[in-house]
Amino acid sequence: MPLEAGLLDILACPACHAALEDRSAAENPELVCTGSGCGLAYPVRDGIPVLLVDEARRPA
């Protein structure tokens, strides 16, 4: 289930403050940082983004 468009307009990566890309419709829902040096992927659990750097998946 994708997140509301208005919600994505106000959310930002807690690590670098870049915009987030919505990949919540995928099998493993997450919001991915679009920052060039960051790229952290934050999980979405039960439709709620978990924007904690400690919970984020590091880029490969």
All heavy atoms as a GROMACS GRO file, in nm:
protein
  430
    1MET      N    1   0.084  -0.117   0.000
    1MET     CA    2   0.000   0.000   0.000
    1MET      C    3   0.089   0.124   0.000
    1MET      O    4   0.161   0.149   0.097
    1MET     CB    5  -0.088  -0.005   0.124
    1MET     CG    6  -0.165   0.120   0.150
    1MET     SD    7  -0.293   0.095   0.273
    1MET     CE    8  -0.220   0.173   0.413
    2PRO      N    9   0.087   0.202  -0.107
    2PRO     CA   10   0.170   0.324  -0.115
    2PRO      C   11   0.126   0.429  -0.012
    2PRO      O   12   0.011   0.435   0.026
    2PRO     CB   13   0.148   0.374  -0.257
    2PRO     CG   14   0.081   0.265  -0.330
    2PRO     CD   15   0.018   0.175  -0.229
    3LEU      N   16   0.220   0.509   0.029
    3LEU     CA   17   0.191   0.617   0.123
    3LEU      C   18   0.122   0.732   0.050
    3LEU      O   19   0.133   0.747  -0.071
    3LEU     CB   20   0.320   0.667   0.186
    3LEU     CG   21   0.397   0.564   0.268
    3LEU    CD1   22   0.532   0.623   0.309
    3LEU    CD2   23   0.320   0.521   0.389
    4GLU      N   24   0.055   0.815   0.126
    4GLU     CA   25  -0.010   0.932   0.069
    4GLU      C   26   0.094   1.028   0.012
    4GLU      O   27   0.201   1.048   0.072
    4GLU     CB   28  -0.091   1.005   0.176
    4GLU     CG   29  -0.209   0.926   0.227
    4GLU     CD   30  -0.287   1.004   0.331
    4GLU    OE1   31  -0.289   1.129   0.325
    4GLU    OE2   32  -0.344   0.938   0.419
    5ALA      N   33   0.064   1.088  -0.101
    5ALA     CA   34   0.158   1.179  -0.168
    5ALA      C   35   0.190   1.299  -0.078
    5ALA      O   36   0.303   1.345  -0.074
    5ALA     CB   37   0.100   1.226  -0.300
    6GLY      N   38   0.096   1.350  -0.007
    6GLY     CA   39   0.118   1.464   0.081
    6GLY      C   40   0.216   1.433   0.194
    6GLY      O   41   0.292   1.518   0.236
    7LEU      N   42   0.214   1.308   0.238
    7LEU     CA   43   0.306   1.268   0.344
    7LEU      C   44   0.450   1.268   0.294
    7LEU      O   45   0.540   1.313   0.364
    7LEU     CB   46   0.268   1.129   0.396
    7LEU     CG   47   0.350   1.073   0.510
    7LEU    CD1   48   0.339   1.162   0.633
    7LEU    CD2   49   0.305   0.932   0.544
    8LEU      N   50   0.471   1.222   0.172
    8LEU     CA   51   0.606   1.220   0.116
    8LEU      C   52   0.662   1.360   0.095
    8LEU      O   53   0.783   1.380   0.096
    8LEU     CB   54   0.609   1.144  -0.016
    8LEU     CG   55   0.604   0.993  -0.003
    8LEU    CD1   56   0.598   0.928  -0.140
    8LEU    CD2   57   0.722   0.942   0.074
    9ASP      N   58   0.575   1.458   0.077
    9ASP     CA   59   0.620   1.596   0.058
    9ASP      C   60   0.683   1.654   0.185
    9ASP      O   61   0.769   1.741   0.176
    9ASP     CB   62   0.503   1.686   0.016
    9ASP     CG   63   0.455   1.656  -0.124
    9ASP    OD1   64   0.531   1.594  -0.202
    9ASP    OD2   65   0.341   1.694  -0.156
   10ILE      N   66   0.644   1.603   0.301
   10ILE     CA   67   0.697   1.660   0.425
   10ILE      C   68   0.802   1.572   0.492
   10ILE      O   69   0.873   1.618   0.580
   10ILE     CB   70   0.584   1.691   0.526
   10ILE    CG1   71   0.507   1.564   0.563
   10ILE    CG2   72   0.491   1.796   0.471
   10ILE    CD1   73   0.409   1.583   0.676
   11LEU      N   74   0.815   1.446   0.449
   11LEU     CA   75   0.915   1.358   0.508
   11LEU      C   76   1.050   1.378   0.441
   11LEU      O   77   1.059   1.406   0.323
   11LEU     CB   78   0.874   1.210   0.492
   11LEU     CG   79   0.753   1.164   0.571
   11LEU    CD1   80   0.725   1.017   0.542
   11LEU    CD2   81   0.775   1.185   0.719
   12ALA      N   82   1.156   1.360   0.520
   12ALA     CA   83   1.292   1.370   0.467
   12ALA      C   84   1.379   1.269   0.541
   12ALA      O   85   1.345   1.223   0.651
   12ALA     CB   86   1.347   1.510   0.487
   13CYS      N   87   1.491   1.235   0.484
   13CYS     CA   88   1.586   1.144   0.545
   13CYS      C   89   1.638   1.206   0.674
   13CYS      O   90   1.688   1.319   0.672
   13CYS     CB   91   1.701   1.115   0.448
   13CYS     SG   92   1.833   1.014   0.520
   14PRO      N   93   1.629   1.136   0.787
   14PRO     CA   94   1.680   1.194   0.912
   14PRO      C   95   1.832   1.210   0.913
   14PRO      O   96   1.884   1.291   0.988
   14PRO     CB   97   1.638   1.093   1.019
   14PRO     CG   98   1.559   0.988   0.953
   14PRO     CD   99   1.563   1.009   0.806
   15ALA      N  100   1.903   1.136   0.829
   15ALA     CA  101   2.050   1.142   0.829
   15ALA      C  102   2.102   1.261   0.748
   15ALA      O  103   2.192   1.331   0.792
   15ALA     CB  104   2.108   1.012   0.774
   16CYS      N  105   2.045   1.284   0.628
   16CYS     CA  106   2.100   1.389   0.541
   16CYS      C  107   1.996   1.492   0.496
   16CYS      O  108   2.031   1.586   0.425
   16CYS     CB  109   2.166   1.325   0.419
   16CYS     SG  110   2.049   1.254   0.301
   17HIS      N  111   1.870   1.472   0.531
   17HIS     CA  112   1.761   1.565   0.500
   17HIS      C  113   1.722   1.570   0.353
   17HIS      O  114   1.656   1.664   0.310
   17HIS     CB  115   1.790   1.705   0.554
   17HIS     CG  116   1.826   1.705   0.698
   17HIS    ND1  117   1.737   1.676   0.798
   17HIS    CD2  118   1.946   1.725   0.759
   17HIS    CE1  119   1.798   1.680   0.914
   17HIS    NE2  120   1.926   1.709   0.894
   18ALA      N  121   1.762   1.470   0.273
   18ALA     CA  122   1.722   1.462   0.132
   18ALA      C  123   1.580   1.403   0.123
   18ALA      O  124   1.528   1.347   0.220
   18ALA     CB  125   1.820   1.375   0.054
   19ALA      N  126   1.521   1.414   0.006
   19ALA     CA  127   1.387   1.358  -0.018
   19ALA      C  128   1.393   1.206  -0.013
   19ALA      O  129   1.499   1.145  -0.029
   19ALA     CB  130   1.337   1.404  -0.155
   20LEU      N  131   1.275   1.146   0.009
   20LEU     CA  132   1.265   1.000   0.015
   20LEU      C  133   1.184   0.948  -0.102
   20LEU      O  134   1.085   1.010  -0.142
   20LEU     CB  135   1.200   0.957   0.146
   20LEU     CG  136   1.278   0.990   0.272
   20LEU    CD1  137   1.192   0.967   0.396
   20LEU    CD2  138   1.405   0.906   0.281
   21GLU      N  139   1.226   0.835  -0.158
   21GLU     CA  140   1.155   0.771  -0.268
   21GLU      C  141   1.067   0.660  -0.210
   21GLU      O  142   1.114   0.577  -0.131
   21GLU     CB  143   1.255   0.711  -0.366
   21GLU     CG  144   1.190   0.638  -0.481
   21GLU     CD  145   1.294   0.572  -0.571
   21GLU    OE1  146   1.409   0.617  -0.573
   21GLU    OE2  147   1.257   0.475  -0.638
   22ASP      N  148   0.940   0.660  -0.248
   22ASP     CA  149   0.844   0.564  -0.195
   22ASP      C  150   0.855   0.430  -0.267
   22ASP      O  151   0.828   0.419  -0.386
   22ASP     CB  152   0.703   0.619  -0.211
   22ASP     CG  153   0.596   0.530  -0.151
   22ASP    OD1  154   0.631   0.435  -0.078
   22ASP    OD2  155   0.478   0.556  -0.176
   23ARG      N  156   0.895   0.328  -0.195
   23ARG     CA  157   0.896   0.190  -0.246
   23ARG      C  158   0.811   0.103  -0.154
   23ARG      O  159   0.842  -0.012  -0.132
   23ARG     CB  160   1.039   0.137  -0.254
   23ARG     CG  161   1.123   0.210  -0.355
   23ARG     CD  162   1.256   0.142  -0.375
   23ARG     NE  163   1.341   0.222  -0.459
   23ARG     CZ  164   1.472   0.202  -0.471
   23ARG    NH1  165   1.530   0.106  -0.406
   23ARG    NH2  166   1.544   0.279  -0.550
   24SER      N  167   0.702   0.161  -0.104
   24SER     CA  168   0.618   0.090  -0.008
   24SER      C  169   0.525  -0.011  -0.076
   24SER      O  170   0.463  -0.092  -0.009
   24SER     CB  171   0.538   0.188   0.078
   24SER     OG  172   0.456   0.269  -0.003
   25ALA      N  173   0.514  -0.008  -0.209
   25ALA     CA  174   0.432  -0.104  -0.280
   25ALA      C  175   0.509  -0.234  -0.308
   25ALA      O  176   0.451  -0.332  -0.354
   25ALA     CB  177   0.381  -0.043  -0.411
   26ALA      N  178   0.636  -0.238  -0.280
   26ALA     CA  179   0.720  -0.355  -0.305
   26ALA      C  180   0.693  -0.462  -0.200
   26ALA      O  181   0.622  -0.441  -0.102
   26ALA     CB  182   0.866  -0.316  -0.304
   27GLU      N  183   0.754  -0.580  -0.220
   27GLU     CA  184   0.738  -0.691  -0.126
   27GLU      C  185   0.790  -0.653   0.013
   27GLU      O  186   0.730  -0.686   0.114
   27GLU     CB  187   0.811  -0.814  -0.178
   27GLU     CG  188   0.793  -0.936  -0.090
   27GLU     CD  189   0.863  -1.058  -0.147
   27GLU    OE1  190   0.868  -1.073  -0.269
   27GLU    OE2  191   0.913  -1.137  -0.066
   28ASN      N  192   0.905  -0.586   0.017
   28ASN     CA  193   0.961  -0.533   0.141
   28ASN      C  194   0.948  -0.382   0.138
   28ASN      O  195   1.038  -0.314   0.087
   28ASN     CB  196   1.108  -0.574   0.156
   28ASN     CG  197   1.125  -0.723   0.169
   28ASN    OD1  198   1.046  -0.789   0.237
   28ASN    ND2  199   1.224  -0.778   0.103
   29PRO      N  200   0.837  -0.327   0.190
   29PRO     CA  201   0.814  -0.183   0.179
   29PRO      C  202   0.920  -0.101   0.251
   29PRO      O  203   0.961  -0.135   0.362
   29PRO     CB  204   0.676  -0.164   0.241
   29PRO     CG  205   0.652  -0.285   0.322
   29PRO     CD  206   0.734  -0.395   0.266
   30GLU      N  207   0.964   0.006   0.183
   30GLU     CA  208   1.064   0.094   0.243
   30GLU      C  209   1.062   0.229   0.173
   30GLU      O  210   1.007   0.245   0.065
   30GLU     CB  211   1.203   0.032   0.235
   30GLU     CG  212   1.249  -0.001   0.095
   30GLU     CD  213   1.378  -0.082   0.091
   30GLU    OE1  214   1.425  -0.130   0.196
   30GLU    OE2  215   1.433  -0.097  -0.018
   31LEU      N  216   1.121   0.328   0.238
   31LEU     CA  217   1.144   0.459   0.182
   31LEU      C  218   1.294   0.473   0.166
   31LEU      O  219   1.369   0.454   0.261
   31LEU     CB  220   1.091   0.569   0.275
   31LEU     CG  221   0.941   0.570   0.300
   31LEU    CD1  222   0.905   0.679   0.399
   31LEU    CD2  223   0.864   0.588   0.172
   32VAL      N  224   1.338   0.508   0.044
   32VAL     CA  225   1.480   0.513   0.014
   32VAL      C  226   1.523   0.658  -0.004
   32VAL      O  227   1.461   0.735  -0.077
   32VAL     CB  228   1.512   0.431  -0.114
   32VAL    CG1  229   1.660   0.437  -0.146
   32VAL    CG2  230   1.466   0.287  -0.096
   33CYS      N  231   1.632   0.693   0.063
   33CYS     CA  232   1.688   0.828   0.054
   33CYS      C  233   1.742   0.852  -0.087
   33CYS      O  234   1.811   0.768  -0.144
   33CYS     CB  235   1.798   0.845   0.156
   33CYS     SG  236   1.879   1.005   0.147
   34THR      N  237   1.713   0.970  -0.142
   34THR     CA  238   1.761   1.005  -0.276
   34THR      C  239   1.890   1.085  -0.271
   34THR      O  240   1.941   1.125  -0.375
   34THR     CB  241   1.654   1.087  -0.352
   34THR    OG1  242   1.624   1.205  -0.278
   34THR    CG2  243   1.527   1.006  -0.371
   35GLY      N  244   1.944   1.107  -0.153
   35GLY     CA  245   2.070   1.180  -0.139
   35GLY      C  246   2.185   1.105  -0.203
   35GLY      O  247   2.195   0.983  -0.190
   36SER      N  248   2.274   1.176  -0.271
   36SER     CA  249   2.381   1.112  -0.347
   36SER      C  250   2.480   1.036  -0.259
   36SER      O  251   2.532   0.934  -0.299
   36SER     CB  252   2.456   1.216  -0.431
   36SER     OG  253   2.513   1.314  -0.346
   37GLY      N  254   2.506   1.080  -0.140
   37GLY     CA  255   2.602   1.013  -0.056
   37GLY      C  256   2.540   0.928   0.054
   37GLY      O  257   2.610   0.870   0.134
   38CYS      N  258   2.410   0.920   0.059
   38CYS     CA  259   2.341   0.852   0.169
   38CYS      C  260   2.283   0.719   0.123
   38CYS      O  261   2.343   0.615   0.144
   38CYS     CB  262   2.233   0.943   0.226
   38CYS     SG  263   2.152   0.879   0.374
   39GLY      N  264   2.164   0.721   0.065
   39GLY     CA  265   2.101   0.601   0.012
   39GLY      C  266   2.042   0.507   0.114
   39GLY      O  267   2.012   0.392   0.083
   40LEU      N  268   2.024   0.550   0.239
   40LEU     CA  269   1.965   0.463   0.341
   40LEU      C  270   1.822   0.427   0.303
   40LEU      O  271   1.750   0.507   0.243
   40LEU     CB  272   1.965   0.532   0.477
   40LEU     CG  273   2.101   0.554   0.541
   40LEU    CD1  274   2.085   0.637   0.670
   40LEU    CD2  275   2.169   0.423   0.572
   41ALA      N  276   1.780   0.305   0.338
   41ALA     CA  277   1.645   0.259   0.311
   41ALA      C  278   1.575   0.234   0.444
   41ALA      O  279   1.618   0.151   0.524
   41ALA     CB  280   1.649   0.132   0.228
   42TYR      N  281   1.467   0.308   0.469
   42TYR     CA  282   1.394   0.301   0.594
   42TYR      C  283   1.273   0.210   0.577
   42TYR      O  284   1.198   0.224   0.481
   42TYR     CB  285   1.348   0.441   0.637
   42TYR     CG  286   1.464   0.534   0.660
   42TYR    CD1  287   1.512   0.616   0.558
   42TYR    CD2  288   1.530   0.537   0.782
   42TYR    CE1  289   1.620   0.700   0.578
   42TYR    CE2  290   1.638   0.621   0.803
   42TYR     CZ  291   1.682   0.701   0.701
   42TYR     OH  292   1.790   0.783   0.722
   43PRO      N  293   1.250   0.117   0.671
   43PRO     CA  294   1.138   0.025   0.658
   43PRO      C  295   1.004   0.094   0.679
   43PRO      O  296   0.994   0.196   0.748
   43PRO     CB  297   1.164  -0.078   0.767
   43PRO     CG  298   1.244  -0.006   0.869
   43PRO     CD  299   1.328   0.093   0.792
   44VAL      N  300   0.901   0.037   0.617
   44VAL     CA  301   0.763   0.080   0.640
   44VAL      C  302   0.693  -0.041   0.700
   44VAL      O  303   0.680  -0.145   0.635
   44VAL     CB  304   0.694   0.124   0.509
   44VAL    CG1  305   0.548   0.160   0.536
   44VAL    CG2  306   0.768   0.241   0.446
   45ARG      N  307   0.650  -0.028   0.825
   45ARG     CA  308   0.585  -0.139   0.896
   45ARG      C  309   0.440  -0.104   0.923
   45ARG      O  310   0.411  -0.002   0.986
   45ARG     CB  311   0.658  -0.168   1.027
   45ARG     CG  312   0.800  -0.215   1.004
   45ARG     CD  313   0.868  -0.254   1.134
   45ARG     NE  314   1.007  -0.284   1.108
   45ARG     CZ  315   1.108  -0.236   1.178
   45ARG    NH1  316   1.086  -0.155   1.279
   45ARG    NH2  317   1.232  -0.268   1.147
   46ASP      N  318   0.350  -0.188   0.875
   46ASP     CA  319   0.206  -0.168   0.891
   46ASP      C  320   0.163  -0.030   0.841
   46ASP      O  321   0.080   0.036   0.902
   46ASP     CB  322   0.164  -0.187   1.037
   46ASP     CG  323   0.190  -0.328   1.087
   46ASP    OD1  324   0.170  -0.423   1.007
   46ASP    OD2  325   0.229  -0.344   1.204
   47GLY      N  326   0.224   0.015   0.731
   47GLY     CA  327   0.189   0.143   0.671
   47GLY      C  328   0.252   0.263   0.739
   47GLY      O  329   0.222   0.377   0.703
   48ILE      N  330   0.340   0.240   0.837
   48ILE     CA  331   0.402   0.350   0.911
   48ILE      C  332   0.552   0.352   0.884
   48ILE      O  333   0.621   0.252   0.911
   48ILE     CB  334   0.377   0.334   1.063
   48ILE    CG1  335   0.228   0.334   1.090
   48ILE    CG2  336   0.446   0.445   1.141
   48ILE    CD1  337   0.191   0.295   1.231
   49PRO      N  338   0.606   0.462   0.830
   49PRO     CA  339   0.750   0.471   0.806
   49PRO      C  340   0.828   0.476   0.938
   49PRO      O  341   0.792   0.550   1.029
   49PRO     CB  342   0.768   0.602   0.730
   49PRO     CG  343   0.632   0.647   0.691
   49PRO     CD  344   0.535   0.580   0.782
   50VAL      N  345   0.931   0.395   0.947
   50VAL     CA  346   1.018   0.393   1.066
   50VAL      C  347   1.144   0.471   1.028
   50VAL      O  348   1.238   0.417   0.972
   50VAL     CB  349   1.052   0.249   1.109
   50VAL    CG1  350   1.141   0.250   1.233
   50VAL    CG2  351   0.926   0.170   1.133
   51LEU      N  352   1.145   0.599   1.059
   51LEU     CA  353   1.254   0.687   1.017
   51LEU      C  354   1.361   0.699   1.127
   51LEU      O  355   1.392   0.806   1.176
   51LEU     CB  356   1.199   0.825   0.979
   51LEU     CG  357   1.104   0.823   0.860
   51LEU    CD1  358   1.048   0.963   0.835
   51LEU    CD2  359   1.172   0.770   0.737
   52LEU      N  360   1.417   0.587   1.162
   52LEU     CA  361   1.527   0.580   1.258
   52LEU      C  362   1.650   0.531   1.185
   52LEU      O  363   1.648   0.427   1.120
   52LEU     CB  364   1.493   0.485   1.372
   52LEU     CG  365   1.369   0.519   1.455
   52LEU    CD1  366   1.336   0.404   1.550
   52LEU    CD2  367   1.393   0.647   1.532
   53VAL      N  368   1.760   0.604   1.196
   53VAL     CA  369   1.884   0.568   1.127
   53VAL      C  370   1.930   0.429   1.171
   53VAL      O  371   1.978   0.350   1.089
   53VAL     CB  372   1.993   0.674   1.153
   53VAL    CG1  373   2.125   0.631   1.093
   53VAL    CG2  374   1.949   0.810   1.096
   54ASP      N  375   1.910   0.394   1.297
   54ASP     CA  376   1.950   0.261   1.347
   54ASP      C  377   1.871   0.148   1.284
   54ASP      O  378   1.916   0.035   1.280
   54ASP     CB  379   1.937   0.254   1.499
   54ASP     CG  380   2.036   0.343   1.571
   54ASP    OD1  381   2.137   0.381   1.507
   54ASP    OD2  382   2.015   0.374   1.688
   55GLU      N  383   1.750   0.176   1.236
   55GLU     CA  384   1.664   0.075   1.173
   55GLU      C  385   1.682   0.069   1.022
   55GLU      O  386   1.631  -0.021   0.956
   55GLU     CB  387   1.517   0.105   1.203
   55GLU     CG  388   1.479   0.094   1.349
   55GLU     CD  389   1.464  -0.051   1.393
   55GLU    OE1  390   1.421  -0.134   1.312
   55GLU    OE2  391   1.495  -0.080   1.510
   56ALA      N  392   1.752   0.164   0.965
   56ALA     CA  393   1.767   0.174   0.819
   56ALA      C  394   1.864   0.069   0.766
   56ALA      O  395   1.959   0.030   0.832
   56ALA     CB  396   1.815   0.313   0.780
   57ARG      N  397   1.834   0.027   0.642
   57ARG     CA  398   1.922  -0.066   0.572
   57ARG      C  399   2.026   0.017   0.496
   57ARG      O  400   1.995   0.114   0.430
   57ARG     CB  401   1.839  -0.150   0.474
   57ARG     CG  402   1.919  -0.249   0.392
   57ARG     CD  403   1.827  -0.333   0.304
   57ARG     NE  404   1.745  -0.255   0.214
   57ARG     CZ  405   1.786  -0.203   0.098
   57ARG    NH1  406   1.910  -0.218   0.058
   57ARG    NH2  407   1.703  -0.135   0.022
   58ARG      N  408   2.152  -0.021   0.510
   58ARG     CA  409   2.261   0.049   0.440
   58ARG      C  410   2.261   0.010   0.293
   58ARG      O  411   2.228  -0.103   0.260
   58ARG     CB  412   2.395   0.014   0.501
   58ARG     CG  413   2.408   0.044   0.648
   58ARG     CD  414   2.445   0.186   0.670
   58ARG     NE  415   2.442   0.216   0.815
   58ARG     CZ  416   2.430   0.336   0.860
   58ARG    NH1  417   2.420   0.437   0.778
   58ARG    NH2  418   2.426   0.358   0.989
   59PRO      N  419   2.303   0.101   0.204
   59PRO     CA  420   2.309   0.066   0.062
   59PRO      C  421   2.416  -0.041   0.036
   59PRO      O  422   2.516  -0.048   0.107
   59PRO     CB  423   2.346   0.197  -0.007
   59PRO     CG  424   2.400   0.285   0.100
   59PRO     CD  425   2.344   0.237   0.230
   60ALA      N  426   2.389  -0.121  -0.065
   60ALA     CA  427   2.484  -0.231  -0.098
   60ALA      C  428   2.607  -0.180  -0.168
   60ALA      O  429   2.616  -0.079  -0.226
   60ALA     CB  430   2.415  -0.333  -0.184
   0.00000   0.00000   0.00000
